[in-house]
Amino acid sequence: MKIVAILLLALAVVLGVVAFRQRGGSPSFASATVTVGCADELQAPVTAIVAAYQRESGVTIRLQSAPVAALFSALPDSKQFDLLLLSEDTPLADARKAGTVREILPLALRPPATATNTPAPGTNRVVAAVPASCPQPAAALGFARFLAAPEKGGPVFQQHGFTPADGDRWAPKPELILYSGGVNRLAIEKLLRQFADREGVNVTTVFNGCGVLCATMKAMGTNAGARFPDAYYACDLCFVPPVAAQFPEAVLLTETDIGIVVKKGNPRGVTTLADLAQPGLKLGLCNAEQSTLGFMTRGMLKATGLAAAVGKNVATEVPTADLLINQMRIGGLDAAIVYRVNAIPQADTLDFFPIQHAGAKAIQPFAVRERSPNRQLARRLLAHLQANRGEFEKAGFLWRGNEAPWKSKDIQVPDWLKP
């Protein structure tokens, strides 16, 4: 039975991969010419890396060396450069806040100062920065990834006395795998397309109930050949601890409340959990083993002593709330428990009543897998999501993206959710 369960989960993942792949631009930028501004002290290793990249990719790199101060001064109007290679990164925080820089990729640490080698003042981090005005970001980022890759630019930096940064494994067109709870789909689908196009990568997203997603990841175990996700965007914090070993840190992004959805006008007068026990009412729930929403719904019903009375009316259990919304729209159910963000697009035909319970809200955290070969790319995806707060608020989420990250091992499941 265990083998069958694993095979079914694997099949679910494969189907998800086929359905939700966001493809970036062309995997080859052979016709591109990328203009790179390079700090003088980086010219030796970068020149060698440029030669290797041009041979391998066919891309033309136009390298222009200049003092790092001159490159920084060019940032406010940096249309002359597609990419800047800087031997210090102190002023970049201000440039990012001002909107003149988008992506910043760590490349290396500078060697210690000597009598013949005196680094510029500031931090010792060597970075690649993509100006916001860059007309061909995918081509610029492709070269930046090559510079940072441990099997490409990394050894060259090391030969010149630098300490290479922890870059992503090289691929001309990487594939980023994201596992996401279904509740996040409305807010992020467009953002994922934007990210894939800008980076020139593929983003494969598996949307499902977090119970299914966690079970799939646990079934993969330490199998080196498994297509383990690079990032995980859960429906709620309570589904991070099961995979904390792979995702040690969680960044909160959004919150949404949980409530009861009914037909417009509320013909059955359902507004509370107790009302769901009305005789003959057809109720839809999410499955407690497959989804965060189902898990939390079960906890609330048990905590309020309504599990048995309401359970008699359950007509269907599904992995994700959007399936319940579909059944409500065609008249198959009298009521369902969903997230507010699921109900908002159907406000013309459905009414939503928030559940009055302390646990009737879900907080959505984003986590990057610690050992992912694409962890830097996944962190840039997180930064892209954080930079687009308006898209989440437009979908009905409450924004939580300015809070400090959580250590996954420290996340505590509330008592009312414990078995």
Residue pairs with C-beta under 8 A, 6 or more apart in sequence:
5 215
5 219
6 219
9 212
9 215
9 216
9 219
10 216
10 219
12 208
12 212
12 216
13 206
13 216
13 227
16 205
16 206
16 207
16 208
17 177
17 204
17 206
17 227
20 204
20 205
20 206
20 207
21 202
21 203
21 204
21 205
22 192
22 193
22 195
22 196
22 202
22 203
22 204
22 205
23 196
23 202
24 138
24 173
24 196
24 197
24 198
24 199
24 200
24 201
24 202
24 203
25 138
25 197
25 200
26 200
27 172
27 173
27 200
28 57
28 58
28 172
29 57
29 58
29 59
29 136
29 138
29 139
29 142
29 200
30 57
30 58
30 59
32 59
32 60
32 136
32 139
33 59
33 60
33 61
33 62
34 59
34 60
34 61
34 62
34 82
34 83
34 136
34 139
34 140
34 143
35 62
35 64
35 80
35 81
35 82
35 83
36 46
36 50
36 61
36 62
36 63
36 64
36 81
36 82
36 83
36 84
36 85
36 143
37 64
37 66
37 71
37 74
37 78
37 80
37 81
37 83
37 84
37 85
38 46
38 63
38 64
38 65
38 66
38 84
38 85
39 65
39 66
39 67
39 68
39 71
39 85
39 86
39 87
39 120
40 65
40 66
40 67
40 68
41 68
41 87
41 110
41 119
41 120
42 85
42 87
42 126
43 63
43 65
44 160
45 153
45 156
45 157
45 159
45 160
45 162
46 63
46 85
46 147
47 63
48 156
49 146
49 147
49 152
49 153
49 156
50 61
50 63
52 152
52 156
53 59
53 61
53 143
53 146
53 152
54 60
54 61
56 146
57 142
57 146
57 172
59 139
59 142
59 143
61 143
64 81
68 86
68 87
68 88
68 120
69 120
71 81
71 84
71 86
72 86
72 91
72 95
74 80
74 81
74 84
75 84
75 95
75 100
75 101
75 131
76 98
76 100
77 133
78 84
78 100
78 131
78 133
78 134
79 131
79 133
79 135
81 131
81 134
82 130
82 131
82 134
82 135
82 136
82 137
82 139
82 140
83 128
83 129
83 130
83 131
83 134
83 140
83 143
83 144
84 128
84 129
84 130
84 131
85 107
85 126
85 127
85 128
85 147
86 92
86 126
86 127
86 128
86 129
87 110
87 119
87 120
87 126
88 119
88 120
88 121
88 122
88 123
88 124
88 125
89 104
89 122
89 123
89 125
89 127
89 129
90 122
90 123
91 122
92 101
92 104
92 127
92 129
95 101
95 129
96 102
96 104
99 132
100 131
100 132
100 133
101 129
101 130
101 131
101 132
102 130
102 131
102 132
102 134
102 137
103 129
103 130
103 137
103 141
103 144
103 380
103 383
104 127
104 128
104 129
104 130
105 127
105 128
105 129
105 141
105 144
105 145
105 147
105 148
105 167
105 376
106 125
106 126
106 127
106 148
106 165
106 166
106 167
106 376
107 126
107 127
107 128
107 147
107 148
107 153
107 157
107 164
107 165
107 167
108 125
108 126
108 154
108 157
108 162
108 163
108 164
108 165
109 124
109 125
109 126
109 162
109 163
109 165
110 119
110 124
110 125
110 126
110 162
111 117
111 119
111 160
111 161
111 162
111 163
113 119
117 161
125 165
126 157
126 162
126 165
128 144
128 147
128 148
130 137
130 140
130 141
130 144
134 140
137 198
137 199
137 200
138 197
138 198
138 199
138 200
139 200
141 198
141 199
141 200
142 172
142 200
145 167
145 168
145 170
145 174
145 377
146 152
146 153
146 170
147 153
147 167
148 154
148 164
148 165
148 167
148 168
148 376
149 167
149 168
149 169
149 170
150 164
150 166
150 167
150 169
150 170
151 169
151 170
152 170
153 164
153 167
154 164
154 165
154 167
155 164
157 163
157 164
158 164
166 375
166 376
167 376
168 174
168 373
168 374
168 375
168 376
168 377
169 373
169 374
173 200
173 201
173 202
174 201
174 202
174 374
174 377
175 201
175 202
175 203
175 204
175 374
176 201
176 202
176 203
176 204
176 230
176 231
176 374
176 377
176 378
176 381
177 204
177 205
177 206
177 227
177 228
177 229
177 230
177 231
178 192
178 203
178 204
178 205
178 206
178 229
178 230
178 231
178 232
178 233
178 378
178 381
179 205
179 206
179 208
179 213
179 216
179 217
179 229
179 231
179 232
179 233
180 188
180 205
180 206
180 207
180 213
180 232
180 233
181 207
181 208
181 209
181 210
181 213
181 233
181 234
181 235
181 236
181 239
181 291
181 292
181 320
181 364
182 207
182 208
182 209
182 235
182 291
182 319
182 320
182 321
182 322
183 235
183 256
183 292
183 293
183 320
183 321
183 339
183 341
183 342
183 362
183 364
184 207
184 233
184 235
184 254
184 364
185 207
185 322
186 341
186 345
186 395
187 254
187 341
187 391
187 392
187 394
187 395
187 397
188 205
188 233
188 385
188 391
190 391
191 384
191 385
191 388
191 391
192 203
192 205
192 381
194 384
195 201
195 203
195 380
195 381
195 384
196 202
196 203
198 384
199 377
199 380
201 377
203 381
206 213
206 229
207 320
208 290
208 319
208 320
209 235
209 286
209 287
209 290
209 291
209 292
209 293
209 294
209 319
209 320
210 234
210 235
210 236
210 239
210 291
210 292
211 239
211 287
211 288
211 289
211 290
211 291
211 292
211 294
211 295
211 319
212 290
212 291
212 319
213 232
213 234
213 239
214 239
214 242
214 243
217 228
217 229
217 232
217 243
217 246
218 242
218 243
220 226
220 227
220 228
228 246
228 369
228 372
229 369
230 368
230 369
230 372
230 373
230 374
230 375
230 377
230 378
231 366
231 367
231 368
231 369
231 372
231 378
231 381
231 382
232 240
232 243
232 246
232 247
232 366
232 367
232 369
233 253
233 364
233 365
233 366
233 367
234 240
234 250
234 292
234 364
234 365
234 367
235 291
235 292
235 293
235 362
235 364
236 292
236 296
236 362
236 363
236 364
236 365
237 250
237 252
237 363
237 365
237 406
237 411
238 292
238 295
238 296
238 411
238 413
238 414
238 417
239 292
239 295
240 247
240 250
240 365
240 367
240 408
240 411
241 408
241 409
241 411
241 413
243 408
244 408
244 409
244 411
246 369
246 370
246 371
247 367
247 368
247 369
247 370
247 408
248 367
248 370
248 407
248 408
248 409
249 367
249 368
249 405
249 406
249 407
249 408
250 365
250 366
250 367
250 405
250 406
250 407
250 408
250 411
251 365
251 366
251 367
251 382
251 386
251 401
251 405
251 406
252 363
252 364
252 365
252 400
252 401
252 403
252 405
252 406
253 364
253 365
253 366
253 385
253 386
253 392
253 399
253 400
253 401
254 363
254 364
254 392
254 397
254 398
254 399
254 400
254 401
255 361
255 362
255 363
255 364
255 397
255 398
255 400
256 339
256 340
256 341
256 361
256 362
256 364
256 396
256 397
256 398
257 339
257 340
257 354
257 355
257 360
257 361
257 362
258 293
258 296
258 297
258 300
258 337
258 338
258 339
258 340
258 354
258 355
258 360
258 361
258 362
259 337
259 338
259 339
259 340
259 343
259 352
259 353
259 354
259 355
259 360
260 270
260 271
260 272
260 273
260 275
260 276
260 335
260 336
260 337
260 352
260 353
260 355
261 324
261 325
261 328
261 335
261 336
261 337
261 338
261 342
261 343
261 346
261 350
261 351
261 352
261 353
262 268
262 270
262 328
262 334
262 335
262 350
262 351
262 353
263 328
263 331
263 334
263 349
263 350
263 351
264 348
264 349
264 350
264 351
265 351
266 351
266 353
268 275
268 278
268 281
268 334
268 335
269 275
270 276
270 278
270 281
270 334
270 335
270 353
271 353
272 353
272 355
272 356
273 300
273 301
273 304
273 306
273 310
273 355
273 357
274 304
274 306
276 283
276 306
276 310
276 313
276 335
277 306
277 309
277 310
277 312
277 313
278 313
280 313
281 313
281 334
281 335
282 313
282 315
282 332
282 333
282 334
282 335
283 310
283 313
283 314
283 315
283 333
283 334
283 335
283 336
283 337
284 314
284 315
284 316
284 317
284 318
284 324
284 327
284 328
284 332
284 333
284 335
284 336
284 337
285 294
285 297
285 314
285 316
285 317
285 318
285 324
285 336
285 337
286 292
286 293
286 294
286 297
286 317
286 318
286 319
286 320
286 321
286 324
286 337
287 294
287 317
287 318
287 319
288 294
288 295
288 297
288 298
288 317
289 295
290 319
291 318
291 319
291 320
291 321
292 362
293 320
293 321
293 337
293 338
293 339
293 362
294 317
295 417
296 359
296 360
296 362
296 417
297 337
298 307
299 359
299 414
299 416
299 417
300 355
300 357
300 359
300 360
300 416
301 307
301 310
301 311
302 416
303 357
303 359
303 416
304 357
315 332
315 333
316 324
316 327
316 332
316 333
318 324
321 336
321 338
321 339
321 342
322 342
324 333
324 336
324 337
324 338
324 342
325 336
325 338
325 342
325 343
325 346
325 350
327 333
327 336
328 336
328 346
328 350
329 346
329 349
329 350
337 355
338 352
339 362
340 352
340 354
340 396
341 395
341 396
341 397
343 350
343 352
344 352
344 395
344 396
354 360
359 414
359 416
359 417
363 400
364 397
364 400
365 406
366 382
366 385
367 408
368 375
368 378
368 379
368 382
369 375
369 378
372 378
385 392
385 401
386 401
389 399
389 401
392 399
392 401
393 399
